[in-house]
Amino acid sequence: MKIIGPELDCETECEAILRSLPQWFGLEESLKMYVRDSRSLPTFAAKTSAGIAGFITLQQHFPAAWEVHCIAVSAHERGKGVGTILLSHTETWLAEQGVRFLQVKTIAASSPDPHYSATRAFYLNRGYIPVEEFPLLWSPTNPALLLIKAIDQCGR
């Protein structure tokens, strides 16, 4: 597996990956936004001999604080460590540029959606700390949870 990026032209592959995950990316408007953003925002992809297995798109809020805007691994590649490799590569790349914190938002535990329980566990197992829940950021049925990780060399 090879990590490519941060500038990519793989919208078609990113869209196929997102469409393979309707439990997480079932809103068409959001899916299309993530596809567009994969071209305009820094994006890394995990490339295998079969093609793109997953991708991560980043957004800079401040020089020292970035966000995981979108991360997705193709349904048939899930559970093989692709997401971990993408996230680890991203953290290293950002830390080398002096970034201190990486944040991510996902659906909070107050939502009964079982798919997001696995998503939260993914981040918690990789050192992300829950910071705040925003009950109405996205919608009353999709409460947001903000998680953050110190990624600078001192915090590693």
C-alpha positions as CSV (number, residue, x, y, z in Angstrom):
1,M,0.0,0.0,0.0
2,K,1.2,3.4,-0.9
3,I,0.0,6.8,0.5
4,I,-0.4,9.4,-2.2
5,G,-1.2,13.1,-1.9
6,P,-1.8,15.7,-0.6
7,E,-2.9,17.0,-4.0
8,L,-5.0,14.4,-5.8
9,D,-7.4,14.1,-8.8
10,C,-9.3,11.1,-7.7
11,E,-12.9,12.4,-7.3
12,T,-14.3,9.3,-9.1
13,E,-12.6,6.9,-6.8
14,C,-13.5,9.0,-3.7
15,E,-17.2,9.0,-4.8
16,A,-17.2,5.2,-5.3
17,I,-15.7,4.7,-1.8
18,L,-18.3,7.0,-0.2
19,R,-21.1,5.3,-2.0
20,S,-19.9,1.9,-0.7
21,L,-20.6,3.3,2.8
22,P,-24.3,4.4,2.9
23,Q,-24.5,3.9,6.7
24,W,-22.1,6.9,7.0
25,F,-22.5,8.8,3.8
26,G,-26.2,8.4,2.9
27,L,-27.0,12.1,2.5
28,E,-26.5,12.9,-1.2
29,E,-25.7,16.6,-0.7
30,S,-23.0,15.8,1.9
31,L,-21.6,13.0,-0.2
32,K,-21.2,15.4,-3.2
33,M,-19.6,18.0,-1.0
34,Y,-17.0,15.5,0.3
35,V,-16.2,14.5,-3.3
36,R,-15.7,18.1,-4.4
37,D,-13.6,18.8,-1.4
38,S,-11.4,15.9,-2.1
39,R,-10.0,17.8,-5.0
40,S,-9.8,21.3,-3.4
41,L,-8.6,20.4,0.1
42,P,-5.5,18.5,1.1
43,T,-6.3,14.8,0.5
44,F,-4.3,11.6,1.0
45,A,-5.3,8.3,-0.5
46,A,-4.2,4.7,0.2
47,K,-3.4,3.2,-3.1
48,T,-3.2,-0.6,-3.6
49,S,-2.7,-2.7,-6.7
50,A,-6.5,-2.8,-7.0
51,G,-6.9,1.0,-6.8
52,I,-7.7,3.5,-4.1
53,A,-8.7,1.8,-0.9
54,G,-9.5,4.9,1.2
55,F,-8.9,8.6,1.5
56,I,-8.7,11.3,4.1
57,T,-9.4,15.0,3.4
58,L,-8.1,17.7,5.7
59,Q,-9.2,21.3,6.5
60,Q,-7.0,23.9,8.0
61,H,-8.7,26.2,10.6
62,F,-5.6,27.8,12.0
63,P,-1.9,27.2,11.3
64,A,-1.6,25.0,14.3
65,A,-5.1,23.4,14.2
66,W,-6.5,21.2,11.4
67,E,-9.5,19.0,11.1
68,V,-10.2,15.6,9.5
69,H,-12.9,16.8,7.1
70,C,-13.6,13.3,5.7
71,I,-12.1,9.9,6.1
72,A,-13.5,6.9,4.3
73,V,-12.3,3.4,3.5
74,S,-14.0,1.3,0.9
75,A,-16.5,-1.2,2.4
76,H,-14.5,-4.2,1.1
77,E,-11.2,-2.8,2.6
78,R,-12.6,-1.9,6.1
79,G,-11.0,-3.7,9.0
80,K,-7.6,-4.1,7.2
81,G,-5.8,-1.1,8.8
82,V,-6.3,1.3,5.9
83,G,-7.9,4.0,8.1
84,T,-5.2,3.7,10.7
85,I,-2.5,4.0,8.1
86,L,-4.2,7.1,6.5
87,L,-4.7,8.7,9.9
88,S,-1.1,8.0,11.1
89,H,0.4,9.3,7.8
90,T,-1.8,12.5,8.1
91,E,-0.7,13.1,11.7
92,T,3.0,12.7,10.8
93,W,2.6,15.0,7.7
94,L,0.8,17.7,9.7
95,A,3.3,17.5,12.7
96,E,6.2,17.9,10.3
97,Q,4.6,21.2,9.2
98,G,4.3,22.5,12.8
99,V,0.6,21.6,13.3
100,R,-0.1,20.9,17.0
101,F,-3.7,19.7,17.0
102,L,-5.9,17.6,14.8
103,Q,-9.6,17.5,15.4
104,V,-12.5,15.4,14.1
105,K,-16.3,15.6,14.4
106,T,-18.5,12.6,14.4
107,I,-21.9,11.5,15.6
108,A,-22.1,11.6,19.4
109,A,-22.9,8.6,21.7
110,S,-26.3,10.2,22.5
111,S,-27.3,9.0,19.0
112,P,-28.4,5.4,18.9
113,D,-26.7,4.8,15.5
114,P,-24.6,1.6,15.9
115,H,-22.2,2.5,13.0
116,Y,-21.0,5.6,14.8
117,S,-20.2,3.6,17.9
118,A,-17.5,1.9,15.8
119,T,-16.4,5.3,14.4
120,R,-16.0,6.8,17.9
121,A,-14.0,3.7,19.0
122,F,-11.7,4.1,16.0
123,Y,-10.7,7.6,17.1
124,L,-10.6,6.8,20.8
125,N,-8.3,3.9,20.2
126,R,-5.9,6.2,18.3
127,G,-5.6,8.7,21.1
128,Y,-8.3,11.2,20.3
129,I,-10.0,12.8,23.3
130,P,-13.7,13.8,23.4
131,V,-13.9,17.6,24.0
132,E,-17.5,18.7,23.5
133,E,-20.9,17.5,22.3
134,F,-22.9,19.8,20.1
135,P,-26.5,18.6,20.1
136,L,-27.7,20.9,17.3
137,L,-24.7,21.5,15.1
138,W,-25.9,19.2,12.3
139,S,-29.4,18.3,13.5
140,P,-31.3,17.1,16.6
141,T,-31.0,13.5,15.3
142,N,-27.3,13.8,14.5
143,P,-25.6,15.3,17.6
144,A,-21.9,16.1,16.9
145,L,-19.0,15.0,19.1
146,L,-15.7,17.0,18.8
147,L,-12.6,14.9,19.4
148,I,-9.0,16.3,19.4
149,K,-5.5,14.9,19.5
150,A,-2.2,16.7,20.1
151,I,0.0,15.7,17.2
152,D,3.1,17.9,17.6
153,Q,6.4,16.2,18.3
154,C,6.1,17.0,22.0
155,G,2.6,15.5,22.1
156,R,3.6,12.2,20.4
